[in-house]
Amino acid sequence: MPILVIIAGLLFAVIVLGPSFWVNRTMKRHSGKRADFPGTGGELAQHLIDHYKISDVRVEVTDKGDHYDPDDRVVRLSKENFHTPSVTAIAVAAHEVGHALQDHLGESGLQLRQSLARVAVVTDRIASVFFLLAPVLFIFARTPVALVAMVGFGIALLGVRVLVHLCTLPVEYDASFNKALPILRQGGYLKERDMHGARDVLQAAAFTYVAGALVSLIDLARWIRILR
């Protein structure tokens, strides 16, 4: 039994930490400063926004990770990617502008994700209190009906976050491979020898949310198992 627990723990660590480790390693591998590049990630992002006439979208530096904020209509890049001419910076900038293009074109995937994300903000707050009090609540749930209701409520709360992650994955894939990669190739922003590295970075950018999705699915499966 202890061996099975250890194996399960190691498997969980690989599933949860593996994607994040791979993403960070890939980004770092292609983050070297390139003197032959004409501009930085921040400069490319601004150029693309102007080129595609995406109105009211600005580019700024952030310390909260590269992302596009559709509510404030801002492409935010980390300090390194904003100021550095590197394959990682160029690819990440194109990826985040890809999200701005999704918003500009009114694509349903991004809109659905944002709607669910707003709901998830509320349900996450409720969930943080519920799961903190769950051990105490289970003590007072003296009837099977009350116990089932509590577990069902926990599953519903986790289900919202799972939906957000599942909706996020195709949106991220689209920003990387249907938006950023063609932009970089067709616009000649990277030479062909750098496109393989850019593809790796874009794959990593799209993969960022996989770990979160896996954790949410594992938590959901655990609660469903309790209900059964």
C-alpha positions in Angstrom: 0.0 0.0 0.0 2.8 2.6 0.9 4.4 1.8 -2.5 1.2 2.5 -4.3 0.8 5.8 -2.4 4.4 6.8 -3.3 3.8 5.9 -7.0 0.6 7.9 -7.0 2.4 10.8 -5.4 5.2 10.7 -8.0 2.7 10.4 -10.8 0.7 13.4 -9.5 3.9 15.4 -9.2 4.9 14.6 -12.8 1.4 15.5 -14.1 1.2 18.7 -12.2 4.8 20.0 -12.3 5.9 18.4 -15.6 4.2 20.9 -17.9 5.3 23.9 -15.9 8.9 22.6 -15.9 8.8 22.0 -19.6 7.3 25.4 -20.4 9.9 27.3 -18.3 12.8 25.3 -19.8 11.6 25.9 -23.4 11.1 29.6 -22.8 14.6 30.0 -21.2 16.3 28.0 -24.0 15.2 30.5 -26.6 15.5 33.7 -24.5 19.1 34.6 -25.5 19.5 38.2 -26.8 19.8 38.3 -30.6 21.8 41.2 -32.0 20.5 40.5 -35.5 16.9 41.1 -34.5 15.5 44.5 -35.5 13.4 44.9 -32.4 12.2 43.6 -29.0 9.0 41.8 -28.1 7.4 45.0 -26.9 8.3 46.7 -30.2 6.9 43.8 -32.2 3.7 43.8 -30.2 3.1 47.5 -30.8 4.0 47.1 -34.5 1.5 44.3 -35.0 -1.3 46.2 -33.1 -0.7 49.1 -35.5 -0.4 46.9 -38.5 -3.7 45.1 -37.9 -5.4 48.3 -36.8 -6.5 46.9 -33.4 -8.0 50.0 -31.9 -7.6 51.0 -28.3 -5.1 48.3 -27.4 -1.9 49.3 -25.8 1.3 47.4 -24.8 2.8 47.6 -21.3 5.3 45.9 -19.0 4.0 43.6 -16.2 5.4 41.5 -13.4 2.4 39.2 -13.4 3.3 37.1 -16.5 2.7 37.6 -20.2 -1.0 37.9 -21.0 -3.7 39.8 -22.9 -6.3 41.5 -20.8 -9.5 41.9 -22.8 -11.2 43.9 -20.1 -8.5 46.6 -20.1 -7.6 45.9 -23.7 -3.9 45.6 -22.9 -1.1 43.3 -24.1 1.1 42.8 -21.1 4.6 41.4 -21.5 7.2 40.5 -18.8 10.1 42.9 -18.5 12.4 40.4 -20.2 10.2 39.8 -23.2 9.2 43.5 -23.5 12.8 44.8 -23.6 14.7 41.8 -25.1 15.2 40.9 -28.8 15.0 37.1 -28.6 13.1 34.2 -30.2 11.1 33.8 -27.0 10.2 37.5 -26.7 9.1 37.7 -30.4 7.0 34.5 -30.2 5.4 35.4 -26.9 4.6 38.9 -28.2 3.0 37.5 -31.3 1.0 35.0 -29.2 -0.4 37.7 -26.9 -1.3 39.9 -29.9 -3.0 36.8 -31.3 -5.4 37.1 -28.3 -5.9 40.7 -29.1 -6.8 39.7 -32.6 -9.3 37.2 -31.3 -10.9 40.0 -29.2 -10.8 42.4 -32.2 -12.5 39.9 -34.4 -15.1 39.0 -31.8 -14.2 35.3 -31.8 -16.6 33.3 -29.7 -13.9 31.1 -28.0 -12.3 34.1 -26.2 -15.7 35.6 -25.3 -16.9 32.3 -23.8 -13.7 31.9 -21.8 -14.0 35.5 -20.4 -17.6 35.0 -19.5 -16.8 31.8 -17.6 -13.7 33.3 -16.0 -15.9 36.1 -14.5 -18.2 33.4 -13.0 -15.2 31.5 -11.8 -13.9 34.5 -9.8 -17.1 34.3 -7.7 -17.2 30.5 -7.5 -13.5 30.4 -6.5 -14.1 32.7 -3.6 -17.0 30.5 -2.5 -14.9 27.4 -3.0 -12.1 28.7 -0.9 -14.4 29.1 2.1 -16.3 25.8 1.4 -13.2 23.6 1.2 -11.7 25.3 4.2 -14.9 24.4 6.2 -15.6 21.1 4.5 -14.1 18.9 7.3 -16.3 20.6 9.9 -19.3 20.5 7.6 -18.9 16.8 7.0 -19.1 16.2 10.8 -22.5 17.9 10.9 -23.8 16.2 7.7 -25.5 13.4 9.6 -27.7 12.2 6.8 -26.7 10.7 3.4 -28.8 13.3 1.6 -26.9 16.2 3.3 -23.5 14.5 2.5 -24.5 14.0 -1.1 -25.6 17.6 -1.3 -22.3 18.9 0.1 -20.2 16.7 -2.3 -22.4 17.8 -5.2 -21.9 21.4 -4.3 -18.1 20.9 -4.2 -18.2 19.2 -7.6 -20.3 22.1 -9.0 -17.7 24.6 -7.7 -14.8 22.7 -9.2 -16.7 22.1 -12.4 -16.8 25.8 -13.2 -13.0 26.0 -13.0 -12.6 22.9 -15.1 -14.9 24.5 -17.8 -12.7 27.6 -17.8 -9.6 25.5 -18.4 -11.2 23.4 -21.1 -12.4 26.5 -22.9 -8.9 28.1 -22.5 -7.0 25.3 -24.2 -8.4 25.8 -27.7 -8.2 29.6 -27.4 -4.5 29.3 -26.5 -3.9 26.9 -29.3 -5.6 29.2 -31.8 -3.5 32.2 -30.6 -0.3 30.2 -31.1 -0.8 28.2 -34.3 -3.6 30.0 -36.1 -2.5 33.5 -35.3 1.1 34.0 -34.1 2.9 31.3 -36.2 1.4 32.4 -39.5 2.1 36.1 -38.6 5.7 35.4 -37.9 6.2 33.3 -41.0 4.2 35.3 -43.5 5.4 38.7 -42.2 9.1 37.6 -42.3 9.6 38.6 -38.7 11.8 35.6 -38.1 14.2 33.8 -40.4 13.3 30.2 -41.3 16.1 28.9 -39.1 14.4 30.5 -36.0 10.9 29.3 -36.8 11.5 25.9 -35.2 12.4 27.7 -31.9 9.4 30.0 -32.2 7.1 26.9 -32.7 8.5 25.4 -29.5 7.9 28.6 -27.6 4.4 29.0 -29.0 3.6 25.4 -28.1 4.8 26.1 -24.6 2.7 29.3 -24.4 -0.4 27.3 -25.5 0.6 24.6 -23.0 0.8 26.9 -20.0 -2.7 26.2 -18.9 -2.5 22.4 -19.2 -1.1 21.9 -15.6 -4.0 24.0 -14.2 -6.5 22.0 -16.2 -5.0 18.7 -15.0 -5.1 19.8 -11.3 -8.7 20.8 -11.7 -9.6 17.5 -13.3 -7.9 15.6 -10.6 -9.7 17.5 -7.9 -13.0 17.0 -9.7 -12.4 13.3 -10.0 -11.6 13.0 -6.3 -14.9 14.6 -5.3 -16.8 12.4 -7.8 -15.2 9.4 -6.2 -16.4 10.5 -2.8 -19.9 10.9 -4.2 -19.8 7.3 -5.6 
